[in-house]
Amino acid sequence: MYVMNWCYTNTLELNEPLIAPQVTVYMAKRDFVDHCDFVDPVDGVILIDPLQLQGRKVYVMLSCTFRYGRQDMDVMGVAFRRDLFLVTRQVYPELQDKDTLTHTKIQKKLLQKLGDNAFPFFFEFPDNLPCSVTLQPGPLDVGKKCAVEFEVKAFCGENRDEKINKQSSVRLSIRKIQFSPALSDVAPVAETTFEFLMSENPLHVKMSLPKETFYHGEPVKVNVDITNSSSRNIKDISLSVEQVTNVVLYSNDKYVKSVAIEETEDTVPAGTSLRTDYTLFPVLAYNRERRGLALDGRLKHEDTNLASSSIVKQDVLMDVQGILVSYKVVLRMIACGTLTSSDVCVELPFKLMNPNPEPVRLRTWSLRSLNEPT
């Protein structure tokens, strides 16, 4: 159970009593899963003391922000950030009787436990939001990183549009994440033929993977089949896993970085063939110092991994802004002739994701003591 609270203090005359209303927000989780056809809703409960709010209203806000510059780069009042999604709901006073609303299971338990001064809130994500992603800073970078971030904020005030005072608000970072879909039986294959000047027969290259989706930390096994019927000799064969990061905001910028490389000494002379397997390890542990790599969003100082592949519904793909990530295996080689040499390249996309965990039953969320620190 995640609990947020604040203690709001008014500026009072010396002869007036000091009033500090306590407002507490309860949420069952901080990770919300995008299942592609729907996204887990954000739900929780706010506990307030109406007598001490002094007529102020209580609001809850859900926001998705794309920060595309470090916080210390904000100059002349211009912040390098953009709100991709922002919605605010009034929780108290109630706009609709809470007894007439449909509550989630966790809300029902909380409302029963906390009493009449507890009020529910509920948000749904739109389809066109990216998942939580951050760009890895360099060793000397400080401050907030470039990232897509989600946040729940509760605050009190006269109206929802007034400037939010930090002393009268509380915020909690959350994540929108995706897990691997059901594994497909279809193995990805890329196959192509290259023809060269002054060579009667072509070069045939086939590359395949055992499956379409790999899990973070899992080695990627690549099968390579080269049939060299040409008059050229093949050398400098190398393979790499490349992370393709699309930063979509005012334009569509693409950044490609290798996260695993295997350089071989294999050669395929003219008239011969090569069939072998290579193993690549696209893991963050080997790329800790690589500035600009896309990583899965993290909470506080928790460890993370390379960003998971983005899965977006086709009908909203053109509307998505933020950071989208994909992966591909790239096979490169040089075809050496008598007079000239040619670069040969074959690409094969795949997905890199976290496995879908077992469903968590509601009873695993402890309600023994709602006042325990979390």
C-alpha positions in Angstrom: 0.0 0.0 0.0 1.4 3.4 -1.0 0.5 6.3 1.3 1.1 10.0 0.6 0.2 12.8 3.0 0.8 16.5 3.6 0.4 18.9 6.5 -1.0 22.2 5.2 -0.4 25.3 7.4 -2.1 28.7 6.9 -0.5 32.0 7.7 -2.4 33.0 10.9 -2.5 35.9 13.4 -0.5 35.2 16.6 -3.7 34.9 18.6 -5.3 32.4 16.3 -4.9 28.6 16.8 -2.6 26.8 14.4 -4.6 24.6 12.1 -2.8 21.9 10.1 -5.2 19.6 8.3 -3.9 16.2 7.4 -4.7 14.9 3.9 -3.6 11.3 3.0 -3.7 9.6 -0.3 -3.8 5.8 -0.5 -2.9 3.8 -3.7 -2.4 0.1 -4.0 0.3 0.2 -6.7 2.6 2.4 -8.7 3.0 0.3 -11.8 0.1 0.4 -14.3 0.2 -2.1 -17.2 -0.6 -1.2 -20.8 -2.2 -4.4 -22.2 -2.4 -2.8 -25.7 -6.2 -3.1 -25.8 -6.6 -1.4 -22.4 -4.5 0.2 -19.6 -4.9 -0.4 -15.9 -6.8 2.5 -14.5 -5.3 4.7 -11.7 -7.5 4.4 -8.6 -7.1 5.3 -5.0 -8.7 7.0 -2.0 -8.1 10.3 -0.2 -8.7 10.7 3.5 -9.4 14.3 4.7 -10.6 16.3 7.7 -13.4 18.5 6.3 -13.5 20.7 9.4 -9.8 21.8 9.0 -9.8 22.4 5.3 -11.4 25.9 5.9 -13.6 25.7 2.9 -10.8 24.7 0.5 -11.4 22.1 -2.2 -9.3 19.0 -2.7 -8.2 17.9 -6.2 -6.2 15.0 -7.7 -4.2 15.4 -10.9 -2.8 12.7 -13.3 -0.1 14.0 -15.6 2.3 12.6 -18.3 5.3 14.9 -18.9 8.0 14.6 -21.5 11.1 16.3 -20.2 13.5 16.8 -23.1 16.2 18.8 -21.4 17.8 18.7 -17.9 16.2 20.8 -15.2 19.3 23.0 -15.0 18.8 23.9 -18.7 15.5 25.8 -18.0 16.3 29.4 -18.9 14.4 32.7 -18.9 11.2 31.0 -17.8 11.2 28.5 -20.6 11.1 24.9 -19.4 12.4 22.1 -21.5 9.3 20.0 -20.8 5.9 19.4 -22.3 2.7 18.0 -20.8 1.5 15.2 -23.0 -1.5 14.5 -20.8 -3.0 16.4 -17.9 -6.4 15.9 -16.2 -7.6 17.2 -12.8 -10.6 15.9 -10.8 -12.3 17.5 -7.8 -12.5 15.0 -5.0 -13.9 17.1 -2.2 -16.5 18.5 -2.0 -18.1 15.7 -3.9 -19.5 16.5 -7.3 -21.3 13.1 -7.2 -22.4 11.0 -4.3 -19.7 8.4 -3.8 -22.2 5.8 -2.9 -23.6 6.0 -6.4 -20.2 5.5 -8.1 -18.7 2.2 -9.1 -15.7 1.4 -7.0 -12.7 -0.9 -7.6 -12.1 -3.7 -5.2 -9.3 -1.9 -3.4 -11.4 1.3 -3.1 -14.3 -0.7 -1.5 -11.9 -2.0 1.1 -10.4 1.3 1.8 -13.7 3.2 2.0 -15.0 0.6 4.4 -11.8 0.9 6.5 -11.3 4.6 6.5 -14.9 5.8 7.0 -17.1 8.7 5.9 -14.2 11.2 5.3 -12.6 9.0 2.7 -13.3 9.8 -1.0 -12.3 7.8 -4.1 -10.6 9.0 -7.3 -10.3 7.2 -10.6 -8.4 8.0 -13.9 -8.1 6.2 -17.2 -5.1 6.6 -19.6 -5.8 7.5 -23.2 -4.5 5.2 -25.9 -1.9 7.5 -27.3 0.5 7.8 -24.4 4.0 6.2 -24.4 5.3 4.1 -21.6 7.7 5.4 -18.9 11.1 5.8 -20.5 14.2 7.7 -19.5 17.4 8.5 -21.4 20.6 7.4 -19.6 22.6 10.4 -18.5 26.4 10.7 -18.9 28.7 10.2 -16.0 29.0 13.9 -15.4 25.3 14.8 -16.0 23.4 16.1 -13.0 19.7 17.0 -12.3 16.6 15.5 -13.8 17.1 13.3 -16.9 15.3 13.5 -20.2 12.3 11.2 -19.7 8.7 10.4 -20.1 7.3 10.6 -16.6 3.9 10.0 -15.0 2.7 11.5 -11.7 -0.3 11.6 -9.4 -0.6 14.9 -7.5 -3.1 15.8 -4.8 -3.6 19.4 -3.7 -6.0 21.7 -2.0 -7.1 25.3 -3.0 -9.9 27.6 -3.9 -10.1 26.3 -7.5 -8.2 23.8 -9.7 -6.5 26.6 -11.8 -4.7 28.4 -9.0 -1.0 28.0 -8.6 -0.2 24.9 -6.6 1.7 25.5 -3.4 4.2 22.8 -2.6 3.2 22.9 1.1 -0.4 22.1 0.2 0.3 19.3 -2.3 1.7 15.8 -2.4 2.9 13.9 -5.4 3.8 10.3 -6.3 5.7 9.1 -9.3 4.0 6.2 -11.1 4.9 4.2 -14.2 3.1 3.0 -17.3 4.7 -0.2 -18.4 4.2 -3.0 -20.9 4.9 -6.7 -20.5 5.6 -9.3 -23.2 2.5 -10.4 -25.2 1.8 -14.1 -25.7 4.7 -15.7 -27.4 4.3 -16.4 -31.1 5.3 -19.7 -32.8 6.5 -17.8 -35.8 10.3 -17.4 -35.8 11.6 -14.1 -37.5 13.6 -14.6 -40.6 15.4 -12.1 -42.9 16.6 -13.4 -46.3 18.1 -11.6 -49.2 20.2 -12.0 -52.3 23.0 -9.6 -53.4 24.3 -9.4 -57.0 27.7 -7.8 -57.8 29.2 -6.4 -60.9 31.6 -8.8 -62.8 30.1 -11.7 -60.9 27.8 -14.2 -62.6 26.3 -15.7 -59.4 24.8 -13.9 -56.4 25.5 -13.9 -52.7 22.6 -15.3 -50.6 22.3 -14.4 -46.9 19.7 -15.7 -44.4 19.4 -14.7 -40.8 16.9 -16.0 -38.3 16.0 -15.9 -34.6 14.4 -18.7 -32.6 11.6 -16.4 -31.4 10.3 -12.9 -31.8 10.4 -11.8 -28.2 13.3 -12.0 -25.8 13.3 -11.1 -22.1 15.7 -8.6 -20.5 18.9 -10.4 -19.5 18.3 -13.3 -21.9 20.9 -14.0 -24.6 19.9 -13.5 -28.2 20.9 -16.4 -30.3 21.2 -15.6 -34.1 21.5 -18.2 -36.8 23.4 -17.0 -39.9 23.4 -18.9 -43.2 25.6 -17.5 -46.0 25.9 -19.1 -49.4 28.5 -17.3 -51.4 28.1 -18.3 -55.1 29.6 -15.0 -56.2 33.2 -14.4 -57.3 33.8 -12.2 -54.2 35.3 -13.1 -50.8 33.3 -12.3 -47.7 35.1 -11.0 -44.6 34.7 -8.8 -41.5 31.5 -10.4 -40.5 29.9 -8.7 -37.5 26.6 -8.7 -35.7 25.0 -6.2 -33.4 21.8 -5.5 -31.5 20.8 -1.9 -32.1 18.3 0.1 -30.1 16.3 2.5 -32.2 14.8 5.4 -30.2 12.2 7.6 -31.8 11.8 10.9 -30.0 8.5 12.3 -31.3 7.7 15.8 -30.3 7.9 18.7 -32.7 9.6 16.4 -35.2 10.4 12.7 -35.5 14.0 12.3 -34.5 15.6 8.8 -34.6 18.7 7.7 -32.6 20.4 4.3 -33.2 22.8 2.9 -30.7 24.4 -0.6 -30.5 23.8 -2.3 -27.2 25.6 -5.6 -28.1 28.3 -6.3 -30.7 30.0 -9.5 -31.9 32.9 -9.0 -34.3 34.1 -12.3 -35.8 37.0 -13.5 -37.8 34.9 -15.7 -39.9 35.3 -15.5 -43.7 33.4 -17.0 -46.6 35.6 -17.4 -49.7 34.0 -17.4 -53.2 32.1 -20.6 -53.9 31.8 -21.6 -50.2 29.1 -21.3 -47.6 28.9 -20.7 -43.8 26.2 -21.8 -41.4 26.7 -20.9 -37.7 25.1 -19.5 -34.6 26.2 -16.3 -32.8 25.1 -15.1 -29.3 24.6 -11.5 -28.3 23.9 -10.1 -24.9 21.9 -6.8 -25.0 21.9 -6.0 -21.3 22.4 -2.7 -19.4 25.3 -4.0 -17.3 27.5 -3.7 -20.4 26.3 -0.2 -21.3 26.3 1.7 -18.0 28.4 4.5 -19.3 26.6 4.9 -22.6 24.9 8.4 -22.6 21.5 8.6 -24.3 20.5 5.0 -24.2 16.8 4.5 -23.6 15.9 2.8 -20.3 12.7 1.7 -18.7 11.4 4.4 -16.3 12.5 3.8 -12.7 11.0 4.7 -9.3 13.5 6.6 -7.1 16.8 4.8 -7.1 15.6 1.4 -8.1 17.6 -0.5 -10.7 16.2 -0.7 -14.2 17.0 -2.2 -17.6 17.2 -1.3 -21.3 13.9 0.2 -22.4 11.4 -2.4 -23.4 10.1 -2.5 -27.0 7.1 -0.1 -27.5 3.9 -1.8 -28.7 1.4 0.8 -30.0 -1.9 0.2 -31.6 -1.8 1.0 -35.3 -4.7 3.3 -35.3 -3.1 5.7 -32.7 0.5 5.3 -33.9 0.5 8.7 -35.7 -0.8 10.5 -32.5 1.7 9.1 -30.0 4.3 11.6 -28.7 7.3 11.0 -26.4 9.8 8.2 -26.7 9.2 5.0 -28.7 11.8 2.2 -28.6 12.5 -0.8 -30.9 15.3 -3.3 -31.5 16.9 -5.1 -34.4 19.7 -7.5 -35.1 22.0 -6.2 -37.8 24.4 -8.4 -39.8 27.2 -6.7 -41.6 30.0 -8.0 -43.8 32.3 -6.8 -46.6 32.3 -8.5 -50.1 35.8 -8.0 -51.5 36.3 -8.1 -55.2 39.4 -7.6 -57.4 38.8 -3.9 -58.0 36.1 -2.8 -55.5 34.5 -3.9 -52.2 30.9 -3.7 -51.2 29.2 -3.4 -47.8 26.5 -6.0 -47.2 23.9 -5.5 -44.5 20.8 -7.5 -43.3 18.5 -6.4 -40.6 16.0 -8.4 -38.5 13.6 -6.7 -35.9 12.7 -8.3 -32.7 11.2 -7.4 -29.3 13.0 -7.0 -26.0 10.6 -7.0 -23.0 9.9 -8.1 -19.5 7.9 -11.3 -19.0 4.3 -11.0 -18.0 4.2 -11.8 -14.3 1.6 -14.0 -12.6 -1.6 -12.2 -11.7 -1.4 -10.7 -8.2 -4.5 -11.4 -6.1 -6.0 -8.6 -4.1 -5.2 -10.3 -0.8 -1.5 -9.7 -1.3 -2.1 -6.0 -0.6 -1.9 -5.8 3.1 -4.5 -3.6 4.9 -3.4 -4.6 8.4 -2.3 -1.0 9.3 -3.0 1.8 6.9 -0.8 4.1 9.1 2.4 2.2 8.6 5.1 4.1 6.8 5.6 3.0 3.2 
